[in-house]
Amino acid sequence: MSLPDNEKILRIKHSLEKRVVTLPDGTFLPSIGQGTWYMGENPESRNKEIKALQLGIELGMKLIDTAEMYGNGDSERLVGEAIKGRRDKVFLVSKVYPHHSGLDLIESACENSLKRLGTDHLDLYLLHWRGRVPLAETIEGMERLRKDGKIVRWGVSNFDTDDMLELWDTANGKNCVTNQVLYHLGSRGIDYDLLPWHHEHNMPIMAYSPLAQGGSLRRQLLSDPTIIEIAERYNVQPLQIALAWTIRSNNVIAIPKAVKEEHVLANAQAATIQLTIEDLNRLDEVFPKPTRKIPLDII
Ligand SMILES: NC(=O)c1ccc[n+]([C@@H]2O[C@H](COP(=O)([O-])OP(=O)(O)OC[C@H]3O[C@@H](n4cnc5c(N)ncnc54)[C@H](OP(=O)(O)O)[C@@H]3O)[C@@H](O)[C@H]2O)c1
């Protein structure tokens, strides 16, 4: 993909501003953000990674997702460097390890993340996945962090429908604002009951690995004739169609990770692609919606 001219960049920014998802507290977020898994681990690619995140912010992909787990804090350190002087333009998300999510450790885990990120608050803090700590305890820890102003809101990750039902029945569980789960055109198990549950409860999903890790989790996304034909019609790449597909409703925020400049631009540009009902029906034929419960796909 050639670098777009200024007019195209303005169009991309405008599309990202308009294609928003609303959190339960009324906050609007562009439906495409940026992932950071594996960033910060290789000193040779550090500058490129920082520039990629900064370009993404300039284009309007303001949500940046990281975790204390990624590179043992190296991803958070890199994000901290990338957002220096730009904190107000970013919606910062980090995640706590399940074994740090009890009342004894969650505050220090959060403070360590804040230090690495060079900020005094997270916009969103997620429980990375469910571990042994009772949900009620993690929720209480999250609520304390919220009251102390260290996080603005909290959510969960890798929660299947039964986990969400349990969360909903736990005190203050309804303060959860999102659930970050694996979702791409080649892995759409959540379309059966988890995504409908989220729709009903007005809580967006955050889709991780929305590009199936550049197609490596599902090669067919790169080679399928239907995707290729649709991509050619929009004059874009097949993975941009896959990304546009994940954000087809206004209830999913996708967080692709990209280091290559052309990938950052391509991902932002996916917000300009409005797939038609006919496109969606054709994609459904090749990548059918599940007709029965499939346990949540996790990587
Ligand atoms: N909560 C969880 O348990 C969980 C699990 C997994 C991921 N995540 C989050 O979700 C983010 C995204 O998922 P992911 O990193 O697993 O995979 P992904 O975003 O689906 O794919 C990333 C890969 O795709 C390539 N790529 C990016 N844009 C592209 C484009 N337009 N065309 C072709 N290739 C492209 C990237 O290459 P380059 O980098 O070379 O540009 C990279 O190799 C993570 O970074 C992380 O923040 C969360």
The ligand as an SDF file (V2000), in Angstrom:
LIG
                    3D

 48 52  0  0  0  0  0  0  0  0999 V2000
   -6.2930  -10.2010   26.2970 N   0  0  0  0  0  0  0  0  0  0  0  0
   -5.5660  -11.1280   25.7420 C   0  0  0  0  0  0  0  0  0  0  0  0
   -5.4420  -12.2580   26.2540 O   0  0  0  0  0  0  0  0  0  0  0  0
   -4.8650  -10.8330   24.4400 C   0  0  0  0  0  0  0  0  0  0  0  0
   -4.3370  -11.8950   23.6780 C   0  0  0  0  0  0  0  0  0  0  0  0
   -3.7260  -11.5640   22.4660 C   0  0  0  0  0  0  0  0  0  0  0  0
   -3.6220  -10.2680   22.0500 C   0  0  0  0  0  0  0  0  0  0  0  0
   -4.1050   -9.2450   22.8350 N   0  0  0  0  0  0  0  0  0  0  0  0
   -3.9860   -7.8120   22.4210 C   0  0  0  0  0  0  0  0  0  0  0  0
   -4.4910   -7.6920   21.0960 O   0  0  0  0  0  0  0  0  0  0  0  0
   -3.4890   -7.1160   20.2550 C   0  0  0  0  0  0  0  0  0  0  0  0
   -3.6330   -7.6060   18.8170 C   0  0  0  0  0  0  0  0  0  0  0  0
   -3.5010   -9.0010   18.7090 O   0  0  0  0  0  0  0  0  0  0  0  0
   -2.1950   -9.7230   18.1500 P   0  0  0  0  0  0  0  0  0  0  0  0
   -1.0050   -8.8570   18.3310 O   0  0  0  0  0  0  0  0  0  0  0  0
   -2.1870  -11.0700   18.7790 O   0  0  0  0  0  0  0  0  0  0  0  0
   -2.4980   -9.9640   16.6160 O   0  0  0  0  0  0  0  0  0  0  0  0
   -3.0660   -9.1050   15.3760 P   0  0  0  0  0  0  0  0  0  0  0  0
   -3.2420   -7.7040   15.7280 O   0  0  0  0  0  0  0  0  0  0  0  0
   -4.2180   -9.8760   14.8540 O   0  0  0  0  0  0  0  0  0  0  0  0
   -1.8940   -9.2810   14.3160 O   0  0  0  0  0  0  0  0  0  0  0  0
   -0.6270   -8.6920   14.4940 C   0  0  0  0  0  0  0  0  0  0  0  0
    0.2510   -9.1310   13.3160 C   0  0  0  0  0  0  0  0  0  0  0  0
   -0.3490   -8.6990   12.0920 O   0  0  0  0  0  0  0  0  0  0  0  0
    0.5620   -7.9020   11.3560 C   0  0  0  0  0  0  0  0  0  0  0  0
   -0.2470   -6.8340   10.7360 N   0  0  0  0  0  0  0  0  0  0  0  0
   -0.7290   -5.7270   11.3540 C   0  0  0  0  0  0  0  0  0  0  0  0
   -1.4660   -5.0020   10.5030 N   0  0  0  0  0  0  0  0  0  0  0  0
   -1.4350   -5.6600    9.3140 C   0  0  0  0  0  0  0  0  0  0  0  0
   -2.0140   -5.4090    8.0600 C   0  0  0  0  0  0  0  0  0  0  0  0
   -2.7790   -4.3360    7.8470 N   0  0  0  0  0  0  0  0  0  0  0  0
   -1.7660   -6.2850    7.0420 N   0  0  0  0  0  0  0  0  0  0  0  0
   -0.9900   -7.3730    7.2550 C   0  0  0  0  0  0  0  0  0  0  0  0
   -0.4350   -7.6850    8.4410 N   0  0  0  0  0  0  0  0  0  0  0  0
   -0.6580   -6.8270    9.4710 C   0  0  0  0  0  0  0  0  0  0  0  0
    1.5600   -7.3740   12.3500 C   0  0  0  0  0  0  0  0  0  0  0  0
    2.7840   -7.1230   11.6840 O   0  0  0  0  0  0  0  0  0  0  0  0
    3.7860   -5.9130   12.0530 P   0  0  0  0  0  0  0  0  0  0  0  0
    3.7670   -5.7670   13.5510 O   0  0  0  0  0  0  0  0  0  0  0  0
    5.0810   -6.3520   11.4900 O   0  0  0  0  0  0  0  0  0  0  0  0
    3.2910   -4.6570   11.3910 O   0  0  0  0  0  0  0  0  0  0  0  0
    1.6480   -8.5300   13.3280 C   0  0  0  0  0  0  0  0  0  0  0  0
    2.5160   -9.5340   12.8470 O   0  0  0  0  0  0  0  0  0  0  0  0
   -2.1800   -7.5540   20.9450 C   0  0  0  0  0  0  0  0  0  0  0  0
   -1.0660   -6.8490   20.4580 O   0  0  0  0  0  0  0  0  0  0  0  0
   -2.5440   -7.3090   22.3810 C   0  0  0  0  0  0  0  0  0  0  0  0
   -2.4670   -5.9270   22.7000 O   0  0  0  0  0  0  0  0  0  0  0  0
   -4.7580   -9.5110   24.0080 C   0  0  0  0  0  0  0  0  0  0  0  0
  1  2  1  0
  2  3  2  0
  2  4  1  0
  4  5  1  0
  4 48  2  0
  5  6  2  0
  6  7  1  0
  7  8  2  0
  8  9  1  0
  8 48  1  0
  9 10  1  0
  9 46  1  0
 10 11  1  0
 11 12  1  0
 11 44  1  0
 12 13  1  0
 13 14  1  0
 14 15  2  0
 14 16  1  0
 14 17  1  0
 17 18  1  0
 18 19  2  0
 18 20  1  0
 18 21  1  0
 21 22  1  0
 22 23  1  0
 23 24  1  0
 23 42  1  0
 24 25  1  0
 25 26  1  0
 25 36  1  0
 26 27  1  0
 26 35  1  0
 27 28  2  0
 28 29  1  0
 29 30  1  0
 29 35  2  0
 30 31  1  0
 30 32  2  0
 32 33  1  0
 33 34  2  0
 34 35  1  0
 36 37  1  0
 36 42  1  0
 37 38  1  0
 38 39  2  0
 38 40  1  0
 38 41  1  0
 42 43  1  0
 44 45  1  0
 44 46  1  0
 46 47  1  0
M  CHG  2   8   1  16  -1
M  END
$$$$
